[in-house]
Amino acid sequence: MIRLAAAFVLLAGAGAAGSAQRTPPPLAFRIDEGRNINAFVRQGPVAAHLLLRSGTDPRILIGFPAGNSGVALWFAKTAQPVAWALDRPPEPWRTTDRKGRRLNGITATVSIDARTLTFGQGVLSSIRVLRDYELLRTAPPEVSTMPMFGEASPMHGDAVLTWARDRLDGAAGYWLSVSAVGDTVMTDSSVSAGPSGRIRLTIKAATGEVPLTPLAEDALLTGAAGTDARARHALQFLSYREKYLAGSWRFDTYFGRDTLMSLRLLMPVLQPVAVEDGLGAVLARLAPDGQVAHEEDIGEFAVLRNAKEGRGRVATPIYDYAMVDDDFMFPAVVRAWLLDRGRDRASAFLGGRIGGVRRGDLLARNFAWVVKRTAAFAAAPGHERLVAIKDGRLTGQWRDSEEGLGRGVYAYDVNAVWVPAALAAIADLAPLIDRYGTPAERAAISRAAAQARIWRERAPGLFALTLPNTRARAAVADYARAVGVSDAPALAALGDAPLAFNALSLDARGRPVPVIHSDDGFALLFTDPDPAALDRSVAAIARPFPAGLMTDVGLLVANPAYAPAETRARFGANAYHGTVVWSWQQAILAAGLDRQLARRDLPAATRAALVALRSRLWRAIDAAGEVRTSELWSWTYADGRYRVAPFGASSGDADESNAAQLWSTVFLALHPPAR
């Protein structure tokens, strides 16, 4: 399902609520991780991320938030690993194309310890195209660009290889050039080191896409925000009046759930207008029926898709509504703003307009859709009436790799957490928005409280699993041998009692997928489980891997120890949603534990278990160090200890981690317990 719209016209209204107009000061920082050097710069109309990839598959890539665009050069594989150095960090650079149109970009000088590099493929287009090329080594033929070679001369300086072209619809396009520096020798097919033994290159890269409007740090964060420089820099680079970017380099644009979860966790330290701009970006992209957009196709990727689908070479944005979790996240996040921290701004927020439509009317549209979508289960509870991922897909929530849900179709988080939380939030917000929406939408909203009660009472139990202790112990011992870790701490933690946990998902027949997961953290942050449910969730999470999810370097997002062999094989430490650590999932759990510990209705034993897990979680968070602002990481195991392994550093890893990830900056709003 897609929606075509003039997104940035709408967003001009969404962002007009008062974001600071002054030009932010220059921003420049660097993150080295695994085989990647990541250098970021943002100044005036320029925002760019330079990535240098070392190893046997060297690469230069520059991503631009403007239009989610980028340029990259892949070199042929080398016999031995080679390593880049950043000799001169990227600086803003602006030029014009052959039609005199402005291109905004960077220039930098780099070097590498290789004798010779052979030029491979240069790709200039959308980040989406670059992402696909990195994974599949294919790109649409329409974007193919032949380089132009200029030999060294007294008049023109060093040899230079340049790729440049217009966007496919004729708009200003893209530029990438590499030129030899010093004694480096360049031909039209390769570059070689001179007597110095290193190849040195000057890189120039630019895009013609329309720049976004950056948020200054003081327009983004309050004085209560944490001081972690890396997190603050990453958040600034990803924050704009028009939208928040999910992560760089691979997701330099809007993602619905990333925006919502980041807003919720950062809400205590965000400036009010920064929260409302983010909520406005979500509202501006709602489907006509109220569904929340997951992602957007903009810039040249929109041109490619519009042409393929018969609408011609036009850049009209296309919104993706394939995911089901963000639809239900939205009311819960809105509630946290309008009824808690932003209560005094609620009236003005609801009455403000996006594209001529009041925000309150847009909220009513989503709220009514949520109530109608969940009515069938409320009328006759049963697994077949739960919210399923959409037909023909293997993905539908944040675990959006094809194996992330263990091939289940009913996700635990969507049905046991997000739907009950959404309906409860809508019921709480109903009096505040009773002047908004159509009569039919208001009638639907009035049913939210009754449906919330049924979902809360009946849905979570469908995911509850209990395994005999002997079976659980055998599974842990077998899986520990398979992945090469010790089973002693895990077996000790299992004790003699049956093992109880919430399944990751249900298959089409309602059978649980027996994978322990981190999504119980959502329940702690957005719902009020009874003590028995809390005890089950906390125990399952807190046990050391491979009985539970805890390791020395973080909380794993999945543990398939109790699943069949074929399922285990799909959840390895090199799988995108396998036995790996996602930074924001730790933040969700940390915030959820704080929320539960603020309750006054819990037994002493339950509180003690929550306190113990919080302490252990923060030790693991601290042990991971600076990597916690990255998207995710994996691990190695030796001498009885787990150690951080950057995701994407191994050739067997399914993908590559972003160095700057929006929802990994949320620790700026979290505080570890007092030591």
PAVEXBA-82054 format. One record per residue (C-alpha): residue in three letters; z, x, y. Coordinates in steps of 0.02 Angstrom, whole numbers, plus 50000, padded with zeros to 5 digits. Each point is the difference from the previous one (the first is absolute). Layout:
BEGIN
ALAZXY
...
//
This chain:
BEGIN
MET500005000050000
ILE499505007350169
ARG500124995250180
LEU498855006350138
ALA500715001150176
ALA499965009650163
ALA501655008249955
PHE500245010850149
VAL499714985850122
LEU501434991049913
LEU501085015350000
ALA499795002350186
GLY501014984250014
ALA501225005349864
GLY500405016550085
ALA500114993650177
ALA501834995349983
GLY500575015250097
SER499655016349907
ALA500135014950116
GLN498405003550094
ARG500305018250044
THR499105013749905
PRO501135007649867
PRO500285018850006
PRO498995010849879
LEU500544999849818
ALA499665014449880
PHE500845004149836
ARG499645007149829
ILE500504995649822
ASP499665012049855
GLU500134991849831
GLY499375005649831
ARG498245006750022
ASN499754991450167
ILE500235005850179
ASN500114984650112
ALA499875002450188
PHE500134984950117
VAL499564998450183
ARG500044985150117
GLN499605001550185
GLY499154987350112
PRO498514992349908
VAL500135012949859
ALA500994996949840
ALA499555010349848
HIS500705006749836
LEU499265016549938
LEU500265003049814
LEU499615016649915
ARG500004999049810
SER500295016249904
GLY499745003549815
THR498395000749901
ASP499314984850091
PRO500135004950184
ARG499714986650130
ILE500074997150188
LEU500334982150055
ILE500364992250169
GLY500614982050009
PHE499994989750160
PRO501024984250029
ALA498584994050112
GLY498974988649889
ASN500855007049844
SER498655013350006
GLY499865017849938
VAL498935015049961
ALA500195012249857
LEU499195014949916
TRP500215003549816
PHE499625017549935
ALA499415004349825
LYS501375004049874
THR500635017850000
ALA500375010749849
GLN501755004050064
PRO501174990150114
VAL499755003650185
ALA501204996450143
TRP499674994250177
ALA500935005950155
LEU500034991050167
ASP499675013850126
ARG499884988950154
PRO500734982349990
PRO498894985450045
GLU499774996150184
PRO499144985250082
TRP498135002250017
ARG498774987950076
THR498115000250000
THR498544988150018
ASP498674995049875
ARG498135001150033
LYS500074983350092
GLY501385005950115
ARG501384989749917
ARG501755007149993
LEU500685007149836
ASN501865004149986
GLY500635013149879
ILE500785016949969
THR499605018349983
ALA500985012449893
THR499805017149923
VAL500375002649815
SER499835013949872
ILE500015001349811
ASP500285014249877
ALA498324997949912
ARG498565012249992
THR498704986249999
LEU500014981150014
THR498504989449959
PHE499754984450106
GLY500104984049900
GLN499914982850076
GLY500334995050179
VAL500474981750024
LEU500184991450169
SER500524981849998
SER501494988649972
ILE501595006849922
ARG499664987349862
VAL498365009049961
LEU500855017050003
ARG501384993549886
ASP498734993749874
TYR499035016450008
GLU501575010049965
LEU500384989549846
LEU498254996449934
ARG498875012950083
THR498804986450055
ALA499624992750171
PRO498804986450061
PRO498275007750023
GLU499914992550175
VAL501335012050063
SER499165015749933
THR499845013050137
MET499015016249988
PRO500805014750092
MET499125010050135
PHE500175018949994
GLY499975011250151
GLU499955018749974
ALA501055012150100
SER499175006450159
PRO500535008050164
MET499594983550086
HIS500894988349881
GLY501435010349925
ASP500494999049818
ALA499064990549864
VAL500434981649991
LEU499694985949877
THR500054982650077
TRP500004982349930
ALA499764986250128
ARG499384982149997
ASP500194982850079
ARG500994986449918
LEU498894989349889
ASP499924986050127
GLY499415012050136
ALA501705002250084
ALA500675017250041
GLY500345008949838
TYR500725016149932
TRP499935018950018
LEU500555014549891
SER499585018350023
VAL500625016249925
SER499565016550081
ALA500275017949942
VAL501315010250092
GLY500085019050014
ASP499265009249851
THR499764984149897
VAL498204997949941
MET499254982649988
THR498364993649928
ASP499404982149981
SER500774999249826
SER501545011249999
VAL501245010150101
SER500665017249955
ALA501385011650058
GLY499605016350089
PRO501005016149993
SER501594990850050
GLY500004991449830
ARG500264982550071
ILE498824986150049
ARG500384993650175
LEU499274983950068
THR500114989650156
ILE500014981449962
LYS499444986650122
ALA500134981849950
ALA499854983850098
THR499764981349988
GLY499194987250114
GLU501134985949943
VAL501054991550134
PRO501695008650019
LEU501614990449969
THR501404998750128
PRO501435011449948
LEU501834995450023
ALA501105012450091
GLU501575004949907
ASP501154990950121
ALA498924984349986
LEU500195000949812
LEU501795005349959
THR501704996550074
GLY501385012850023
ALA500744994549833
ALA498575007549899
GLY500285015349893
THR499545017350060
ASP498935006049853
ALA498545008150092
ARG498764998549858
ALA500344981449978
ARG499924996750188
HIS498365009450016
ALA499224991149852
LEU500544983050066
GLN499305003750172
PHE498335005549929
LEU499874983749902
SER500554988150141
TYR498814991450121
ARG500034984450107
GLU498634992149894
LYS500835003549832
TYR501005011949894
LEU499035011249882
ALA500565000149818
GLY499815018849972
SER498945015250034
TRP498765005549947
ARG499584986849870
PHE500594984150086
ASP499685002650186
THR500014981450038
TYR500934983549982
PHE500804994949835
GLY501004983950000
ARG501445004149884
ASP500185017650069
THR500174993050175
LEU501234986649947
MET501145011049896
SER499995013750131
LEU500444987650137
ARG501414992849897
LEU500805016749960
LEU499715007850172
MET500474984050094
PRO501755006150048
VAL499275014950095
LEU498324993350063
GLN499744994550178
PRO499794981050005
VAL498205000750058
ALA499585012149860
VAL500654987349873
GLU499054985850081
ASP498385009850012
GLY500135003349813
LEU500334981749960
GLY498574995550115
ALA498825011249904
VAL500434990249842
LEU499794983250087
ALA498325005150073
ARG499325002849825
LEU500654984249915
ALA498734990349898
PRO499614982350058
ASP501124993549859
GLY501455011450049
GLN499845014449876
VAL500465017450063
ALA498635013150003
HIS500325014849887
GLU498725012050074
GLU498545000350120
ASP498245006749988
ILE499555006450173
GLY498805012550077
GLU498615006249888
PHE500794993149843
ALA499834982650076
VAL498185003950043
LEU499675005249820
ARG500824984749927
ASN499254987550122
ALA498275006949963
LYS500294999449812
GLU500594981950011
GLY498534994150103
ARG500734999450176
GLY499015014750066
ARG500565016850067
VAL501424993650107
ALA501775006850020
THR500904983249997
PRO501675003549913
ILE500294993049826
TYR501764996249940
ASP500575001149820
TYR501194986549935
ALA500045005949819
MET501865004249996
VAL501334986749974
ASP501635008650049
ASP499735001850188
ASP499754981150020
PHE501824997649948
MET500715015750083
PHE499474993650170
PRO501244985550021
ALA501465011049944
VAL499575013550127
VAL499714987350139
ARG501704992649963
ALA500835017050019
TRP499265001250174
LEU500094982450071
LEU501724995349932
ASP500855017050004
ARG499525014550113
GLY498674991450105
ARG500844983150017
ASP500045000750192
ARG498115002950002
ALA499554986549874
SER499434986750123
ALA498865011850096
PHE499325007349840
LEU499574983249923
GLY499194993750159
GLY498955015650026
ARG498174999149951
ILE498825009949890
GLY498184995950029
GLY500514984050088
VAL501124993949858
ARG501904999550018
ARG500935011849885
GLY501094985649944
ASP498484990349941
LEU499405015149902
LEU501715001949919
ALA499994981649952
ARG498325002849917
ASN500705013649888
PHE501624990749966
ALA499104984249946
TRP498865010049886
VAL501505008249916
VAL500844983349968
LYS498414992249930
ARG499615015149892
THR501714999449918
ALA500164981249978
ALA499364999249821
PHE501395010849929
ALA501314990650101
ALA499374983749927
ALA499985006149819
PRO500675017749973
GLY499065010349871
HIS499205017149994
GLU498244992950013
ARG500444993050172
LEU500665016350070
VAL498975009150132
ALA498735010449905
ILE498925014150063
LYS498284993350040
ASP498744996749863
GLY498965014649942
ARG501195013150071
LEU501265012349928
THR500865002250168
GLY500864988150119
GLN501545007950075
TRP500605017050060
ARG499725008149830
ASP498154998550036
SER499285012249875
GLU499224991849849
GLU501445005049886
GLY501394997050125
LEU500564983449926
GLY499805005349820
ARG498554987649990
GLY501164985550039
VAL499444985650109
TYR501654993250065
ALA500915013550100
TYR501915000550002
ASP500125003750186
VAL498824986150053
ASN500824986449896
ALA501825005149983
VAL500215006650177
TRP498634996550127
VAL499714981649965
PRO501854995150002
ALA500295011050154
ALA498484992850090
LEU500484982049967
ALA501805003150056
ALA499385008750158
ILE498824985650039
ALA501424987649979
ASP501085010250119
LEU498595001450128
ALA499464981849991
PRO501084994150146
LEU499345014150108
ILE498164995849972
ASP500114981149992
ARG498864998650153
TYR498625010249919
GLY498674996749869
THR499124984149949
PRO500944984749935
ALA499445004549824
GLU500635017750019
ARG501684994150067
ALA500154988049853
ALA499695014249879
ILE501275011150087
SER501324986549981
ARG499925002049811
ALA500395018750002
ALA501884998749974
ALA499874989349843
GLN498675011149925
ALA501005015750041
ARG501464993749897
ILE498924996849846
TRP499105016750012
ARG501655009250024
GLU500774991749849
ARG498545000249879
ALA498785014250036
PRO501055015949983
GLY500594995549825
LEU498225000249934
PHE499985018850027
ALA501715004049925
LEU499915010949843
THR501355005549879
LEU499695013149865
PRO501175004549856
ASN500895016350031
THR499315008349844
ARG498224995950052
ALA500305006250178
ARG500765016449941
ALA498575003349880
ALA498734996550137
VAL500855011850123
ALA500135014249875
ASP498184998049949
TYR499374999050179
ALA501045014950057
ARG499185010649865
ALA498284993850053
VAL500215004650184
GLY501015015949973
VAL501684995550078
SER501784999749934
ASP500614983649927
ALA501865004450001
PRO500494993050172
ALA498934984649972
LEU500734996249829
ALA501775002450065
ALA499644987650141
LEU499374986949877
GLY501674999249910
ASP500174987149862
ALA499554983950091
PRO498314991149996
LEU498795005550136
ALA499614986950133
PHE498705001550138
ASN498674990250093
ALA498225001849933
LEU498685007250116
SER498874984949972
LEU499514986549878
ASP498334999349912
ALA498894984650000
ARG500994992449856
GLY501665002850088
ARG500525014949896
PRO501015013350096
VAL499265017350030
PRO501525010749952
VAL499915013150138
ILE501535003850108
HIS499525000450183
SER500645002650177
ASP499544982750064
ASP501794994049974
GLY500275008650167
PHE499054985850083
ALA501244987649926
LEU501465009750073
LEU499225000550174
PHE499294982350011
THR501074989049886
ASP501824997649948
PRO500065002149811
ASP501544994149910
PRO501165013749933
ALA499294999349823
ALA498225002350065
LEU500565014150114
ASP500885008749857
ARG498434999049893
SER498875006850137
VAL501165013950053
ALA500335005949823
ALA498155000449957
ILE499575010150155
ALA501505011749998
ARG499835007049824
PRO499205017249992
PHE498185000749949
PRO499374996649868
ALA501304986449974
GLY499874994250180
LEU499165005950161
MET501085013850076
THR499495018350004
ASP500565015150100
VAL498534997850119
GLY499984981450027
LEU499914982449935
LEU498514997449886
VAL499004984150030
ALA499704996949814
ASN500685004849829
PRO498994994549848
ALA501205007049868
TYR500284982849922
ALA498164995049998
PRO498695002449864
ALA499115016749989
GLU498414994050084
THR501004993950150
ARG500995016250009
ALA498395009850009
ARG499494990750158
PHE501625003950094
GLY500075019049999
ALA500595011850136
ASN498195001850058
ALA499704981250018
TYR500024992750176
HIS501344987249953
GLY500685008749847
THR501575010549978
VAL499875006250180
VAL501054998550158
TRP499404989450147
SER501025004050155
TRP500064982450071
GLN500654992749837
GLN501535011050019
ALA500194993750178
ILE499884981949941
LEU501385003149873
ALA501095009350124
ALA499864985850127
GLY500274987249862
LEU501585008549940
ASP500675000150178
ARG499624981450015
GLN500884995649837
LEU501515010750043
ALA500194989950160
ARG500364984549895
ARG501794994149976
ASP499744989749842
LEU499735013849871
PRO501225005449863
ALA500775017150016
ALA499055006749848
THR498334994650073
ARG500405008050168
ALA500515016149913
ALA498335000549907
LEU499064997250164
VAL500975013950086
ALA499695012149856
LEU498134996349999
ARG499895002150189
SER500815017149991
ARG498875005749859
LEU498454993350086
TRP500355009450161
ARG500325016149905
ALA498274998249924
ILE499234995650169
ASP500765015650077
ALA499475010849853
ALA498174995550028
GLY500055007850173
GLU498574997950123
VAL498834992649872
ARG500844983350028
THR498814995950144
SER498555001549878
GLU499284985149909
LEU500625005049828
TRP500385015049890
SER500155004449817
TRP501125012149905
THR500125014149877
TYR501455003249882
ALA500735016749946
ASP501725007049959
GLY500764982750003
ARG499434996150179
TYR498654989650082
ARG499025008050142
VAL498824992650129
ALA498145001449960
PRO498854994450143
PHE498914985849939
GLY498195005450000
ALA500385018449976
SER499604998649815
SER498224997049943
GLY500674986649883
ASP500754989550140
ALA499154983250024
ASP499835002050188
GLU500675009450150
SER501554996150101
ASN499924997150188
ALA500985012850098
ALA500444986950132
GLN500434982749933
LEU500604985950112
TRP501324992749886
SER500645017449955
THR500605002150181
VAL501264985949982
PHE501455011949967
LEU500085001150190
ALA500944983549989
LEU501105004249850
HIS501625009749990
PRO500755008249845
PRO501774995049954
ALA501415010450072
ARG500365014949891
//
